[in-house]
Amino acid sequence: MPPPLDIQALAQAVSSARERLLEARSPDGHWLGELSSSALSTATAVAALALMDPAAHEPLIRKGIRWLAEHRSPDGGWGDTVQSRSNLSTTALVWGAFGAVAARIPLAEKDTRDACRHAESWLGRAAGGLEPERLASAIAARYGNDRTFSAPILTLCALAGRLGQGRAAWQHVAPLPFELAAFPHRLYKWLRLPVVSYALPALIAIGQARFRHAPPRNPLARAVRHAVRAKTLRVLQGTQPESGGFLEAVPLTSFVAMSLASLGQAGHPVATRAAEFLRQTVRPDGSWPIDANLATWTTTLSVNALGDALPQEARRPLLGWLLAQQHRVEHPYTHAEPGGWAWTDLSGGVPDADDTAGALLALRQLAGGDGWMSGGVDECPTRPFIHSFIHPSSSHPALRTPHSAVASGIRWLLGLQNRDGGIPTFCRGWGKLPFDRSAADLTAHALQAWNAWHDALPPRLCVGVASAMRRALGFLERSQRADGSWVPLWFGNEAAPDEANPTYGTARVIMALAGVPRADTHALQRGAAWLLSAQNPDGGWGGAPGVPASIEETALALDALCRFAALSSPSATPSPQPAIASGARWLLERTDGGRSFAPSPIGLYFAKLWYYERLYPLIFAVGALGRVLELTRRAR
């Protein structure tokens, strides 16, 4: 019989963890977080800078190469983070970066030579040899029909001389139909692009590089592509944000920059602004993260995790900041309508489903008992109070008051819903590639947001939300796997089968279903049963049964089971209470009583890129331990 949960230790841990989360705010009062340094990002950045202007960027290039050499895995390869397993994509990019730099800057350091030799040995084992045909085939096989990342990897390798010389090297890079970018954007989803919706800059830049170095033999194809080069470069320039970083992502920006340099366009405005973005985002140790920050995402997660524990004096600044992050005009990149939120407060962010849902939930939390929406869109009984802290210069009608910002965000999510009832990441009905399809985690999050505001919306909008919720519930019921779990899109686990993370996905769906009275009770119970069965003997949860536990996954599972337990009969079988107590003890021990939060690489970025975020374990633990404490006190 395990010892009973020490409620005093639990309460102390909750207090300690909340204090640390509040201390993690920026001077402006929101959360920035910190993404892990990435070997993949560092490799692409140093290669781009070397291919553009090695003399101008030599100190940064040398520092980045040194960081890569020092962070090689013991097996000789590189993973996406310093905690990640070596993988083919990252190791090939690092090997390519060493080649691109060595051809332009003398690298006499023994460590870099040894690192390059180890990379070749690792790639030879993983791909069956270093011959261009073998390497290219192995990389293409990793991504299947989606060329979003295989084409950029092979482009860097071709530019670095790793695939041979001249036209022969480029035969291994799949041609991308950059000419399609000349069509009106409304037609993109009908053109069956070989890349996902967010990768249009890569389609243009890499497509043009491939065309320049290995033009098609068909004279008509050559003529068409030649004719639209200038126009598609203007499209590319029109999608570049003020910061210079496409999606604020180092790899995507680097691939665009190096491709333009290979066209003799290193001085093009897009390339120069991309180079400036890379200079601004490098870290003091010479490394780069995959993205500049996840400020909006970490802030909404933090607000929702703290709940009523968020100090009153922190709410007004957070509300003003969060409202300022709502996109006010049609987005030039994805042409998304106004009303959504991106993951970052920087100009390269793109409105997406997960962040919009998170922002709507945070606004509900920040609303407290003020009744923002009780008067509908055209009436707001608390308008004088609201206007006292909303920036008076806001000119966009949907952003003048929090209640209208909510209505705009709700409508934005409604417009994203696919025919199958599910929610995709960026664009409705775009395509069938993984990051454009409906996903269980995104749908669950949207369902939570709709449900949180449903009773406070004006009648017409309320009807639309009710219909969308029914369709979303249907999608979640159909997408539940036979074992009762759900698989997410944006989180994974390298040690789990297929690198999936059903623990994260199932926890997120249970959190949503537990709050919706109309949810299918059978689906909820099956999901909870799966989550209970996935608990490790030590009390923690990994991404799947039998996978080593992490703070993030254990906290999410606990949070979900607490919500399920609050709905369940005390005599329910199996009871979630023992698993909750065991999981809480694991979390208390692993976090040193709410004082230490080591992150794990469970974040899954575009194209199977792994990351960890310094704040994830802290945020998720605050939410979970708070719910365990509430549930325990209620039981007594």
C-alpha positions in Angstrom: 0.0 0.0 0.0 1.6 3.3 -1.1 1.8 6.1 1.5 -1.0 8.7 1.4 -0.3 11.9 -0.4 1.3 14.5 1.9 -1.1 17.4 1.4 1.1 19.8 3.3 4.1 19.0 1.0 1.8 19.2 -2.0 0.5 22.7 -1.0 4.1 23.9 -0.4 5.1 22.6 -3.9 2.2 24.3 -5.5 3.1 27.6 -3.8 6.8 27.2 -4.8 6.0 26.4 -8.4 3.6 29.2 -8.8 6.1 31.6 -7.4 8.7 30.5 -9.8 6.4 30.8 -12.7 5.5 34.4 -11.7 9.2 35.2 -11.4 9.8 33.9 -14.9 7.8 36.9 -16.4 9.6 39.4 -18.5 9.9 43.1 -17.3 6.8 43.8 -19.4 4.8 41.3 -17.4 4.3 38.4 -19.9 6.3 35.2 -20.5 9.0 34.8 -23.1 10.4 31.4 -22.3 13.5 30.0 -23.9 13.7 27.5 -26.7 16.5 24.9 -26.7 19.5 25.6 -28.9 19.4 23.5 -32.0 22.2 21.8 -34.0 19.9 21.8 -37.0 19.3 25.6 -36.8 22.9 26.3 -36.1 24.0 24.2 -39.1 21.6 26.0 -41.5 22.5 29.4 -40.1 26.3 29.1 -40.4 25.9 27.5 -43.9 23.7 30.4 -45.1 26.1 33.0 -43.7 29.1 31.2 -45.3 27.3 31.0 -48.7 26.2 34.6 -48.6 29.3 36.5 -47.4 31.9 34.5 -45.4 34.2 37.4 -44.8 31.5 39.6 -43.3 30.2 36.9 -41.0 33.4 35.0 -40.2 33.3 35.5 -36.4 29.7 34.2 -36.2 30.4 31.3 -38.6 33.5 30.2 -36.6 31.6 30.4 -33.3 28.7 28.3 -34.7 31.0 25.7 -36.1 32.8 25.4 -32.8 29.4 25.0 -31.0 28.5 22.2 -33.4 31.8 20.4 -32.9 31.4 20.6 -29.1 27.9 19.3 -29.1 28.3 16.1 -31.1 26.5 13.1 -29.6 28.6 10.2 -28.3 27.6 8.1 -31.3 29.1 10.7 -33.7 25.9 12.2 -35.0 23.7 15.1 -34.0 20.2 15.4 -32.8 17.9 18.4 -33.0 18.7 19.4 -29.3 21.5 18.4 -27.0 19.1 15.9 -25.4 17.9 14.4 -28.7 18.9 11.3 -30.4 21.1 11.6 -33.5 19.0 11.7 -36.6 19.7 11.6 -40.4 18.4 15.1 -41.2 20.4 17.0 -38.5 23.6 15.1 -39.0 23.4 15.6 -42.8 22.9 19.3 -42.4 25.8 19.6 -39.9 28.0 17.6 -42.3 26.9 19.9 -45.1 27.6 23.0 -43.0 31.1 21.9 -42.3 31.6 21.4 -46.0 30.1 24.8 -46.9 32.3 26.6 -44.4 35.5 24.7 -45.0 35.3 25.7 -48.7 35.3 29.4 -47.8 37.0 29.7 -44.4 40.1 27.6 -43.3 39.1 25.3 -40.4 42.3 24.1 -38.9 40.9 23.1 -35.5 41.4 19.4 -34.8 37.9 19.2 -33.2 36.1 20.3 -36.3 38.0 17.9 -38.5 37.2 15.1 -36.0 33.5 16.1 -35.9 33.3 16.0 -39.7 34.9 12.6 -39.7 32.5 11.3 -37.1 29.6 12.8 -39.1 30.7 10.8 -42.2 30.9 7.7 -40.2 27.5 8.1 -38.7 25.9 8.9 -42.0 27.5 6.0 -43.7 25.9 3.7 -41.1 22.5 5.4 -41.2 22.2 5.8 -45.0 24.2 2.7 -46.0 27.0 4.8 -47.5 27.9 8.4 -48.4 27.3 8.1 -52.1 24.9 10.9 -53.2 22.3 8.4 -54.4 22.2 6.6 -51.1 22.2 9.7 -48.9 19.5 11.4 -51.0 17.3 8.3 -51.1 17.5 7.9 -47.3 16.6 11.6 -46.6 13.7 11.5 -49.1 12.4 8.3 -47.6 12.3 9.9 -44.1 9.7 12.4 -45.3 7.8 10.5 -48.0 5.7 12.6 -50.4 6.2 15.8 -48.3 9.1 17.7 -49.8 8.9 20.5 -47.3 12.1 19.5 -45.6 13.8 16.9 -47.8 14.3 19.4 -50.6 15.9 22.0 -48.3 18.3 19.5 -46.7 19.4 18.2 -50.1 19.7 21.8 -51.3 22.2 22.6 -48.5 24.1 19.4 -49.2 24.3 20.3 -53.0 25.5 23.8 -52.3 28.1 22.4 -49.9 29.4 20.0 -52.6 28.3 17.0 -50.6 26.3 15.5 -53.5 28.9 15.9 -56.2 29.6 18.8 -58.6 27.5 20.8 -61.1 24.3 19.6 -62.5 24.8 16.1 -61.3 24.6 17.2 -57.6 21.2 18.9 -58.2 19.7 15.9 -59.8 19.2 14.6 -56.2 17.2 17.7 -55.3 13.5 17.4 -56.2 12.4 20.3 -58.4 9.9 22.5 -56.7 7.2 24.2 -58.9 8.0 27.7 -57.8 6.1 29.0 -60.8 2.8 28.1 -59.0 3.5 31.0 -56.6 2.7 33.3 -59.5 -1.0 32.2 -59.2 -3.4 34.1 -57.0 -3.2 32.8 -53.4 -6.8 31.6 -53.4 -5.8 28.9 -55.9 -2.9 27.5 -53.9 -5.0 24.8 -52.1 -6.2 23.5 -55.5 -2.7 23.3 -57.0 -1.6 20.3 -54.9 1.7 21.9 -53.8 4.3 19.4 -52.8 5.0 21.4 -49.6 2.8 22.4 -46.7 1.1 25.8 -46.5 3.7 27.6 -44.4 6.6 26.7 -46.7 5.8 29.0 -49.6 9.1 30.9 -49.2 11.1 27.7 -49.5 9.1 26.6 -52.5 10.1 29.9 -54.3 13.7 30.2 -53.2 14.7 26.5 -53.4 12.7 26.0 -56.5 14.5 28.8 -58.2 17.9 27.5 -57.1 17.1 24.1 -58.5 16.0 25.7 -61.7 19.2 27.7 -62.0 21.6 24.8 -61.4 19.7 22.1 -63.2 17.1 23.6 -65.5 14.5 21.2 -67.1 15.4 19.9 -70.5 11.8 20.6 -71.7 12.0 24.0 -73.5 8.5 24.9 -72.6 9.0 24.3 -68.9 12.2 26.3 -69.0 10.5 29.2 -70.7 7.6 29.3 -68.3 9.8 29.2 -65.2 12.2 31.8 -66.6 9.3 34.1 -67.3 8.0 34.0 -63.7 11.3 34.3 -61.8 11.0 38.0 -61.1 7.3 37.8 -60.2 7.8 35.0 -57.7 10.7 36.8 -56.1 8.3 39.7 -55.6 5.9 37.3 -54.0 8.7 36.1 -51.7 9.6 39.6 -50.8 5.9 40.3 -50.0 5.8 37.4 -47.5 8.9 38.4 -45.6 8.1 40.0 -42.2 9.6 43.1 -40.8 12.1 41.1 -38.7 13.4 39.4 -41.8 12.7 35.9 -40.4 10.1 33.8 -42.2 7.9 32.4 -39.4 10.7 33.7 -37.0 12.2 30.3 -37.9 16.0 30.1 -38.3 16.0 27.0 -40.6 13.4 28.3 -43.0 15.0 31.7 -43.2 18.5 30.2 -43.7 17.3 28.0 -46.5 15.8 31.0 -48.3 19.0 33.0 -47.8 21.4 30.3 -49.0 19.2 29.6 -52.1 19.1 33.3 -53.1 22.9 33.5 -52.6 23.3 30.5 -55.0 21.3 32.5 -57.6 23.8 35.4 -57.3 21.2 37.3 -55.3 23.1 37.6 -52.0 22.4 41.3 -52.2 18.7 40.9 -52.8 16.6 42.7 -50.1 15.2 39.4 -48.9 18.6 37.9 -48.4 20.1 40.9 -46.6 17.1 41.1 -44.2 17.4 37.3 -43.7 21.1 37.7 -42.8 20.2 40.5 -40.3 17.6 38.2 -38.7 20.3 35.5 -38.3 22.7 38.0 -36.7 20.0 39.2 -34.3 18.9 35.7 -33.2 22.3 34.0 -32.6 23.0 33.2 -28.9 26.2 34.2 -27.0 27.5 30.7 -27.2 27.3 30.7 -31.1 24.1 28.5 -31.4 20.6 29.3 -32.8 17.2 28.0 -31.6 14.6 26.8 -34.2 12.5 29.9 -33.5 13.0 33.3 -31.9 10.4 32.8 -29.2 7.0 31.3 -28.3 6.0 34.3 -26.2 2.2 34.3 -26.9 2.0 30.5 -26.5 3.9 30.4 -23.2 2.0 33.4 -21.9 -1.4 31.9 -22.6 -0.3 28.6 -21.2 0.9 30.3 -18.0 -2.2 32.4 -17.5 -4.4 29.3 -17.9 -2.1 27.2 -15.6 -2.1 29.8 -12.8 -5.9 30.4 -13.0 -7.2 32.2 -10.0 -3.7 32.3 -8.5 -2.7 34.9 -11.0 -2.3 38.2 -9.0 -4.9 40.8 -9.7 -2.3 43.5 -10.4 -0.8 41.3 -13.1 -4.1 40.9 -15.1 -4.5 44.3 -16.7 -1.0 44.4 -18.2 -1.4 40.8 -19.4 -4.8 41.6 -20.9 -3.5 44.7 -22.8 -0.5 42.8 -24.1 -2.5 39.8 -25.2 -5.1 41.9 -27.0 -2.2 43.7 -28.8 -1.0 40.3 -30.2 -4.3 39.6 -32.1 -3.7 40.0 -35.8 -5.6 43.0 -37.1 -5.4 42.7 -40.9 -5.3 39.9 -43.4 -2.0 38.1 -43.1 0.3 38.7 -46.1 1.7 35.2 -45.8 -1.2 32.8 -45.4 -3.9 35.4 -46.1 -5.6 34.5 -42.9 -8.5 36.8 -41.9 -8.1 39.2 -39.0 -8.8 37.8 -35.5 -6.3 35.0 -34.9 -3.2 34.8 -32.7 0.3 33.5 -33.5 2.8 31.8 -31.2 5.0 34.8 -30.9 4.8 38.6 -30.4 7.3 39.1 -33.3 6.4 40.1 -36.8 7.1 36.7 -38.4 4.3 35.0 -36.5 1.3 33.5 -38.4 -2.1 33.1 -36.9 -2.9 29.5 -36.0 -5.5 27.4 -34.3 -3.6 26.3 -31.2 -2.5 29.8 -30.2 -5.9 31.4 -31.0 -7.6 28.8 -28.8 -5.1 29.4 -26.1 -5.5 33.2 -26.2 -9.3 32.9 -26.0 -9.0 30.7 -23.0 -6.5 33.1 -21.4 -8.9 36.0 -22.1 -11.7 34.1 -20.3 -9.4 33.5 -17.3 -8.4 37.2 -17.3 -12.0 38.2 -17.5 -12.8 36.8 -14.1 -16.2 38.0 -13.0 -16.3 41.2 -15.0 -18.9 39.8 -17.5 -17.3 41.2 -20.6 -19.6 39.4 -23.0 -22.9 39.7 -21.2 -24.0 42.6 -23.2 -23.2 41.0 -26.6 -21.0 42.4 -29.3 -22.7 45.8 -29.4 -23.2 46.3 -25.6 -20.5 46.0 -22.9 -21.6 47.0 -19.4 -17.9 47.2 -18.3 -16.8 49.3 -21.2 -15.5 52.2 -19.0 -13.5 49.8 -17.0 -12.1 48.1 -20.1 -11.2 51.3 -21.9 -9.2 52.5 -18.8 -6.5 50.0 -19.7 -6.9 49.3 -23.5 -4.5 51.4 -25.6 -6.6 54.3 -26.8 -4.9 54.4 -30.2 -6.2 51.0 -31.3 -8.0 51.6 -34.6 -9.2 48.2 -35.5 -12.9 47.8 -34.5 -12.5 44.2 -33.5 -9.8 45.1 -31.0 -11.2 48.2 -29.3 -12.6 46.1 -26.4 -11.9 42.6 -25.1 -15.4 41.4 -25.8 -15.2 42.3 -29.5 -11.7 40.7 -29.7 -13.2 37.5 -28.3 -15.9 37.6 -30.9 -13.4 38.1 -33.6 -11.2 35.2 -32.4 -14.2 32.9 -32.1 -15.2 33.7 -35.7 -11.6 33.1 -36.8 -11.6 29.6 -35.3 -15.0 28.9 -36.8 -13.7 29.8 -40.3 -10.8 27.4 -39.9 -12.9 24.3 -39.2 -12.6 21.6 -41.9 -15.4 19.7 -43.4 -14.6 16.7 -41.3 -15.3 18.8 -38.2 -11.6 18.9 -37.2 -9.3 21.9 -36.9 -6.1 22.3 -38.9 -3.1 24.5 -38.0 -3.2 27.4 -40.4 -5.5 27.1 -43.3 -8.8 25.4 -43.9 -9.0 22.8 -46.7 -5.4 23.4 -47.8 -4.2 19.9 -48.4 -3.4 16.4 -47.2 0.1 16.8 -45.9 0.5 16.3 -42.2 0.8 19.8 -40.9 -2.2 20.9 -43.0 -4.7 18.2 -41.8 -7.2 18.3 -39.0 -5.6 17.2 -35.7 -7.0 15.9 -32.4 -5.0 18.3 -30.2 -5.9 21.4 -32.2 -9.6 20.3 -32.3 -9.7 19.7 -28.6 -8.1 23.1 -27.9 -10.6 24.9 -30.1 -13.4 22.9 -28.5 -12.3 24.2 -25.1 -12.2 27.8 -26.3 -15.6 27.6 -27.8 -17.0 26.0 -24.7 -15.5 28.5 -22.4 -17.2 31.4 -24.2 -20.3 29.7 -25.5 -22.8 31.0 -22.8 -21.5 34.6 -23.0 -21.8 35.0 -26.8 -24.5 36.9 -28.7 -27.3 34.6 -30.0 -26.3 34.4 -33.6 -22.7 33.6 -32.8 -23.7 31.2 -30.1 -25.7 29.1 -32.7 -22.6 28.9 -34.9 -20.4 27.8 -32.0 -22.9 25.2 -30.9 -22.9 23.7 -34.4 -19.1 23.8 -34.6 -18.8 22.1 -31.2 -21.0 19.2 -32.4 -18.9 18.7 -35.5 -15.7 18.9 -33.4 -17.0 16.3 -31.0 -17.8 14.1 -33.9 -14.3 14.4 -35.3 -12.7 13.6 -31.9 -14.9 10.5 -31.6 -13.9 9.3 -35.1 -10.2 10.0 -34.6 -10.0 8.1 -31.3 -7.8 5.1 -31.8 -9.0 1.6 -31.1 -7.0 1.5 -27.8 -8.8 4.7 -26.6 -6.0 7.2 -27.2 -5.6 10.2 -29.4 -2.4 11.2 -31.2 -1.4 14.9 -31.4 0.2 16.9 -34.2 2.5 19.3 -32.4 4.1 17.1 -29.7 5.9 13.8 -29.9 8.3 11.6 -28.1 11.5 10.2 -29.8 11.4 7.0 -27.6 7.7 6.2 -28.4 6.5 4.1 -31.3 6.4 6.2 -34.5 7.8 9.0 -32.4 4.1 9.8 -31.5 2.9 11.1 -28.2 -0.5 9.6 -27.4 -0.1 10.7 -23.7 -0.1 14.4 -24.8 -2.8 13.9 -27.3 -5.1 11.9 -25.0 -4.6 14.3 -22.1 -5.5 17.3 -24.2 -8.7 15.7 -25.5 -9.7 14.6 -22.0 -9.2 18.1 -20.8 -11.6 19.3 -23.5 -14.2 16.6 -23.2 -14.4 16.8 -19.4 -15.6 20.4 -19.7 -18.3 19.8 -22.4 -21.6 18.5 -21.1 -22.5 17.3 -24.6 -19.4 15.2 -24.9 -19.5 11.4 -25.5 -19.1 9.9 -22.1 -17.9 6.6 -23.6 -15.1 8.2 -25.6 -14.1 10.1 -22.4 -14.0 7.0 -20.3 -12.0 5.1 -22.9 -9.5 7.9 -23.1 -9.1 8.0 -19.3 -8.8 4.2 -19.2 -6.0 4.4 -21.8 -4.2 7.1 -19.8 -4.4 5.1 -16.6 -3.0 2.1 -18.4 -0.1 4.2 -19.8 1.2 5.1 -16.3 4.7 3.7 -15.6 5.2 1.6 -12.4 7.2 4.5 -10.9 4.1 6.7 -11.1 5.2 8.9 -14.0 4.1 9.1 -17.6 6.1 9.1 -20.8 4.9 9.8 -24.3 3.5 6.2 -24.5 3.3 3.1 -22.3 6.7 2.0 -21.1 8.5 5.2 -22.2 10.6 6.9 -19.5 8.6 9.6 -17.8 9.0 13.3 -18.1 7.8 16.2 -16.0 5.8 17.6 -19.0 4.0 14.3 -19.8 3.3 13.4 -16.2 1.9 16.8 -15.5 -0.4 16.8 -18.5 -1.7 13.3 -17.6 -2.4 14.3 -14.0 -4.2 17.5 -15.1 -6.4 15.5 -17.4 -7.1 12.7 -14.9 -8.0 15.3 -12.2 -10.6 16.8 -14.5 -12.0 13.4 -15.3 -12.0 12.4 -11.6 -14.0 15.6 -10.8 -16.8 14.2 -13.1 -16.6 10.6 -12.0 -18.5 8.8 -9.3 -16.4 7.9 -6.2 -17.2 4.3 -7.0 -16.0 4.4 -10.6 -14.0 1.5 -11.8 -11.1 1.8 -12.2 -10.8 4.7 -9.9 -8.3 7.4 -11.1 -7.5 8.4 -7.5 -4.6 6.0 -6.9 -3.0 6.9 -10.2 -3.3 10.6 -9.4 -1.7 10.1 -6.0 1.1 8.1 -7.4 1.7 10.5 -10.3 1.7 13.5 -7.9 4.3 11.8 -5.7 6.4 11.2 -8.8 6.1 14.9 -9.8 6.9 16.2 -6.3 10.0 14.1 -6.2 11.2 14.9 -9.7 10.7 18.6 -9.2 12.2 18.7 -5.8 9.0 19.8 -4.2 8.2 22.3 -6.9 11.6 23.9 -7.1 13.4 22.3 -10.1 12.0 21.8 -13.6 14.2 20.0 -16.1 12.8 20.2 -19.7 12.5 17.3 -22.1 12.4 17.4 -25.9 8.8 16.6 -26.5 8.0 19.6 -28.6 7.6 18.7 -32.3 8.2 21.6 -34.7 7.6 21.8 -38.4 8.9 18.8 -40.4 9.8 16.5 -37.4 12.1 19.0 -35.7 12.4 18.4 -32.0 12.7 21.1 -29.3 12.3 21.7 -25.7 11.1 24.8 -24.0 12.4 25.9 -20.6 9.0 26.9 -19.3 7.0 23.8 -20.4 7.7 21.6 -17.4 7.1 24.5 -15.0 3.9 25.6 -16.6 2.4 22.1 -16.9 3.5 21.2 -13.3 1.8 24.4 -12.0 -1.5 23.4 -13.6 -1.3 19.8 -12.6 -0.2 20.2 -9.0 -2.8 22.9 -8.5 -5.6 20.6 -9.7 -4.3 17.7 -7.6 -4.4 20.0 -4.5 -7.9 21.2 -5.3 -9.1 17.6 -5.8 -7.5 16.4 -2.6 -8.9 19.1 -0.5 -12.4 18.6 -2.0 -12.2 14.9 -1.1 -11.4 15.7 2.5 
